[in-house]
Amino acid sequence: MTTVKITADAIRKMKGRTKVAALTAYDYPMTRMLDETGVPLLLVGDSVGMVVLGYPDTTHVTMEEMEHHVRASARAKPNALLAADLPFKSYETPEAAVANARRLVAAGAEAVKAEGGRNILPQVQAILAAGIPFLGHLGMLPQHVVEEGGYRIKGKIQKEHDALLADAEALAAAGAFGIVLELVTPPVAAEITRRIAIPTIGIGSGPDCDGQILVTHDLVGTFPWFTPRFVKPKVHSAANMQTAVREWMSELGA
Ligand code: KIV
């Protein structure tokens, strides 16, 4: 268990020293349980919309829902850095980005994440100028899944490769403490990792990132109806729970 409080700067300094392990957490018991393992970065991701709230994708998640889950997670007072996602359409302008980032911080978040690169740079700069640590997110952007028509690997064509590198460099120069790379083709994720001075945290982007992040439900099998291809669950918790419930029912004679 980590006994020291992890800051955004501590995550930034892990580059080149230790792999950054990061997981999602959306409530008090999960945050407390994961924190006891020593994972240094926990994200109240808008994936909560899919694996907890039953939405088809993350575009339905509201600020109020994010605040509710951030509050629950923050009550666990984790030593891990607690970051939270700015939900869909909550950062359309620098003013909205700062106001909503402040709402997440008031709920207990210690950093915020938003999806995009140079297209949201004024928002990122405004969040950082307000003193709120920022985690970037490039590659497949789940908040764009409806307009893009699916979850597709990014970086295979030259235009995407060049755009990803320019976006990563822009976020690093702006002062982000790390960048999540989602579904970026592994050679491009490796190249970005070599080129920027802050940690890249991959999800479905190959082994060469500075760290990895997973949706905890995928890792522990609590959302068994869909598991991304790049995740091998370490435990099948839903099946184990169903076995326990069936055993209890049979002991009961139900
Ligand atoms: O919402 C989320 O859980 C995320 C991670 C998958 C990176 O953004």
Boltz pocket constraint, residues with backbone or C-beta under 6 A from the ligand:
constraints:
  - pocket:
      binder: B
      contacts: [[A, 24], [A, 43], [A, 44], [A, 45], [A, 46], [A, 47], [A, 48], [A, 85], [A, 180], [A, 203], [A, 213], [A, 214], [A, 215]]
      max_distance: 6.0
